[in-house]
Amino acid sequence: MAGAAPFAKMNGIGNEIIVADMRGRADRVSAAAAVALNADAATRFDQIMAIHDARTPGTNYFIDILNSDGSGAQACGNGTRCVVQALAAETGQKVFTFETVAGILNAQEHEGGLISVDMGRPRFGWQDIPLAEEFRDTRMIELQIGPIDAPVLHSPSVVSMGNPHAIFWVDRDVWSYELDRFGPLLENHPIFPERANITIAQVTSPETMTIRTWERGAGLTRACGSAACASVVAAARTKRTGRNVTLRAPGGELRVEWRGDDHVVLTGAAEWEFSGTFDPATGAWTRDAESAA
Ligand SMILES: N[C@H](CCC[C@H](N)C(=O)O)C(=O)O
């Protein structure tokens, strides 16, 4: 065993994140450690962002992303902001280039503390998302849930932001839908061979929308950055909004810009809660003595 590693419990507008410092070592945070940390109320999380030494010249670090069920994720916008805040606090550096299994991404901390992450280009091909069968037009696919003649949620837009997203457009308040009941069914629907993150979105103006997300591998979360990006891209594609949108999620506000060069930039806050050390093999952990409650 390689010994204990430092971690910080943080959140990105309520998206519960553990930033694990795995620099200078060859082991990974295990799925068993993720499940154990998530089972403890004090360290319950949506994603672990494990910072590893860079693998590719021109990048600062490699980031390994785990969901709370121990599965891997290709992208996590809110978690990336937490990584930036932790590293900026440590080093004073403000601009970072990270590598994840989904590719290279740039991020920066602004004056005043907000952090932007360039989440790259969205992909729309049915094989990119992926879907189990061909859909030529992914702005709206045939998928519904609820009574057959009066579906509660139907006809989502689907997008890959490195990870799979389905966005269901709703007219009523997003809280009036039982996302805890429908989320798991949709996440695991056979149309999504790699499962999917499920978002319900209410567009409130060409520049604003409200979203709630059921995350693949993590369940209901108070915010999901890649879902915010997917929602804006899908809304702009279907002419529901422009390309610059402020989103309200249960945990707070995010800004998304789908730039002219096709990159999607996510901006929002990140917050440190406490620090500790943990065993990346088992998830056993202790809180640092000087750390906040
Ligand atoms: N919370 C993350 C997304 C996690 C995605 C993950 N649930 C998956 O794709 O499996 C975010 O802020 O982008």
Ligand as a Chemical Component Dictionary entry (heavy atoms), coordinates in Angstrom:
data_LIG
# 
_chem_comp.id                   LIG 
_chem_comp.type                 NON-POLYMER 
_chem_comp.pdbx_formal_charge   0 
_chem_comp.three_letter_code    LIG 
# 
loop_
_chem_comp_atom.comp_id 
_chem_comp_atom.atom_id 
_chem_comp_atom.alt_atom_id 
_chem_comp_atom.type_symbol 
_chem_comp_atom.charge 
_chem_comp_atom.model_Cartn_x 
_chem_comp_atom.model_Cartn_y 
_chem_comp_atom.model_Cartn_z 
_chem_comp_atom.pdbx_ordinal 
LIG N1 N1 N 0 -20.964 16.825 -11.415 1  
LIG C1 C1 C 0 -20.228 16.800 -12.650 2  
LIG C2 C2 C 0 -20.648 15.796 -13.642 3  
LIG C3 C3 C 0 -20.446 14.401 -13.223 4  
LIG C4 C4 C 0 -20.839 13.480 -14.306 5  
LIG C5 C5 C 0 -20.948 12.106 -13.872 6  
LIG N2 N2 N 0 -22.077 11.851 -13.005 7  
LIG C6 C6 C 0 -20.935 11.157 -15.065 8  
LIG O1 O1 O 0 -20.937 11.584 -16.228 9  
LIG O2 O2 O 0 -20.928 9.958  -14.796 10 
LIG C7 C7 C 0 -20.123 18.154 -13.276 11 
LIG O3 O3 O 0 -20.161 19.129 -12.562 12 
LIG O4 O4 O 0 -19.935 18.245 -14.487 13 
# 
loop_
_chem_comp_bond.comp_id 
_chem_comp_bond.atom_id_1 
_chem_comp_bond.atom_id_2 
_chem_comp_bond.value_order 
_chem_comp_bond.pdbx_ordinal 
LIG N1 C1 SING 1  
LIG C1 C2 SING 2  
LIG C1 C7 SING 3  
LIG C2 C3 SING 4  
LIG C3 C4 SING 5  
LIG C4 C5 SING 6  
LIG C5 N2 SING 7  
LIG C5 C6 SING 8  
LIG C6 O1 DOUB 9  
LIG C6 O2 SING 10 
LIG C7 O3 DOUB 11 
LIG C7 O4 SING 12 
# 
